[in-house]
Amino acid sequence: MDRRVTEDEGFGGRFDGFVLSIEKGKTLGGIRNVEATEILRRSQSTNREEQEKALVKYARERGCFFSLESIRQNLKYLDKGGESEVYLDLDGKHVLKVTSYFMSDTPLEFLTNRITLHNAVFPDTAYELVGFCYSYGENGKEFCFITRQAFIEGEEPTSQEVYEYMESRAFKRGKNVASFVSDIYKITDLAPNNFVKGNDGELYCIDSIIYLR
């Protein structure tokens, strides 16, 4: 999904603020996120493989196509989820996530929904796009994104704490307990294990799938 927002979509006086929020989310994703998003939008291709090829070309030219084996050898492994392997960055203050993005239809959808929109809604846990790599496994060669995010120590919150937090952000519960909606956004997969209750008592969303409504 790459939905462009226009002024006649009904946001009224909130339009300028909304656009600024989206642009801030893109910028928080770092120069690679900005450049990669622009390359794919200019190409106008909606084909997954063509978009991947464009990003591989870009990454090799910019020196941000990495070896997953090198990451595995040099960084401390922390966890693995449905899409991502998570490693502690060398500074000890961030994590690197290697994500195969199978829950997104195209690389551009991943950049838009999983990085830019996440950063717009949850700037405290913004993703920075570091680069790309290939993962070799049971499914063959898979194109992956490498992102960097603040490492937050804490514990998993309860479902009620997640609900109260999202309600304080003007979100209402959606069709299931792990989805939330606002006037602008629809967020799915917001289970407690995608949050961290930090040592400061605050909740931090570390993973989300966000769409424009």
PyMOL commands that set and color helices and strands:
alter all, ss='L'
color gray80, all
select helices_A, chain A and resi 7-9+12-28+30-43+48-62+68-74+107-121+123-125+159-168+192-194
alter helices_A, ss='H'
color red, helices_A
select strands_A, chain A and resi 65-67+76-80+84-88+94-99+128-137+140-150+154-155+172-173+180-181+185-188+195-198+203-205+209-212
alter strands_A, ss='S'
color yellow, strands_A
deselect
rebuild
show_as cartoon
